[in-house]
Amino acid sequence: MSIEKNMNAKAFLMIAVLTASLVLTLSFAGAEFWACADYKQVINYCNNYKPSKTCDSPNGCTYCMSKYNETTNCYVHGVWPKCNQIPQECSDIGGGGGGIDAEPPVLTVNNPVEDGIYNSRVVLLDLSVNEESDIHYLDLINGRGRWTPVCSNCFGYERTRSFREGLNELRFRAVDVVGNIAYVDVSFFIDSDKPRILKTEPGRGFTNGDFLIQFKEENPTSLDITFGDTNPGFNTYEVDIDSECQLDENNGKYYCDTHIDLSAYDGNEILYWANLTDTADNKANPRRQNVLTVDTTLPVINSLIHTINKKYVTFRADITEENFEEMTYSYTDTNGRLREGRMCSRLKDGICEKKLSFKTGHFDVSIQVIDEAGNSVGQVVSFDIV
């Protein structure tokens, strides 16, 4: 009796296992189905992370699905091992999905930006597209009609590429799986060369506020001079490149002459240096800081007399100037030629004296007294030689 009960129990257990297996098999097969789409037809997925799929085969496409939402006309993708266990026949669930894909992809160029300025030839190429596409670009300036591949069967691209110095004009092209095309044009500028300050004058000694700066840069945007000391402090003067600088197109160098009011520093030492920036915000390596003595006071000619002895004229000037550089003369002779020269390079007890010879005629001699900072004052002496 007990043996019969055991056999019945085993038989019942086997039947239960087989029944469960059959139910699982039926459930397994019934959960997945094949959705079919015609060429260029769009299949929409309900999952936000899975983009829509466009059939790119002229013979049509089949997709493994598990659910169809009739309200939103979208599918939930299935599991391939399950789909492989059912006949590959088109299901009547869903009826295909979206419409025909006749719209071009939406291509977005995040970088480079339109009219952007970059200080490196290596630029991030950041593109995105709303459907699977092949992306290329054409260099409209130097590309010679050749399209450069970016990525294939992709939804975006984010890597660096090298581009030419100067202006770049690119045309990006995205082609989706059925041949719809989108174009986006972008222009940007690359300036990767740092500007160079070649010379700053004066380099030492004295200054009256006159400065000379020489630099080389194709796209300068700002040039300024920082000057001063701890008391009364440092200041910055912005040089007007358009009006105070001249470009030598033969060598690409700029020559800038400017004047700064340094009267607050008269008689004191200052530091100064130049700062140069280009359109890509590259900055020149600063040259050394120059130390100068400021002298904004003009020399004083206390008296200037001349005495004539036949063809000789003696000039005698009484001068007050701590930083005397020289006293010069200039005049036009009787033949119409300019005559000029130095009378003195130093003073003796504040006096400069010089004898010159002249031919017969009338003369207007310009006398200039110049100090080491470049300040000058002058007078004209007129006389006749008979």
Sequence and secondary structure as in RCSB ss.txt:
>XXXX:A:sequence
MSIEKNMNAKAFLMIAVLTASLVLTLSFAGAEFWACADYKQVINYCNNYKPSKTCDSPNGCTYCMSKYNETTNCY
VHGVWPKCNQIPQECSDIGGGGGGIDAEPPVLTVNNPVEDGIYNSRVVLLDLSVNEESDIHYLDLINGRGRWTPV
CSNCFGYERTRSFREGLNELRFRAVDVVGNIAYVDVSFFIDSDKPRILKTEPGRGFTNGDFLIQFKEENPTSLDI
TFGDTNPGFNTYEVDIDSECQLDENNGKYYCDTHIDLSAYDGNEILYWANLTDTADNKANPRRQNVLTVDTTLPV
INSLIHTINKKYVTFRADITEENFEEMTYSYTDTNGRLREGRMCSRLKDGICEKKLSFKTGHFDVSIQVIDEAGN
SVGQVVSFDIV
>XXXX:A:secstr
 HHHHHHHHHHHHHHHHHHHHHHHHHHHHHH EEEEE TTBEE BSSTTS  EE   TT EEEEEEEEETTTTEE
EE  HHHHTTS   B SSSTT S B  S   EEEEES TTEEESSSEEEEEEEEEEEEEEEEEETTT TT EEEE
EEEEEEEEEEEE  SEEEEEEEEEEETT  EEEEEEEEEE  S  EEEEEE  SSEESSEEEEEEE SSEEEEEE
EEEETTTEEEEEEE HHHHEEEETTTTEEEEEEE   GGGTTSEEEEEEEEEETT  B      EEEEE     E
EEEEEEEEETTEEEEEEEEE TTEEEEEEEEE TTS EEEEEEESS BTTEEEEEEE  SEEEEEEEEEEETTS 
EEEEEEEEEE 
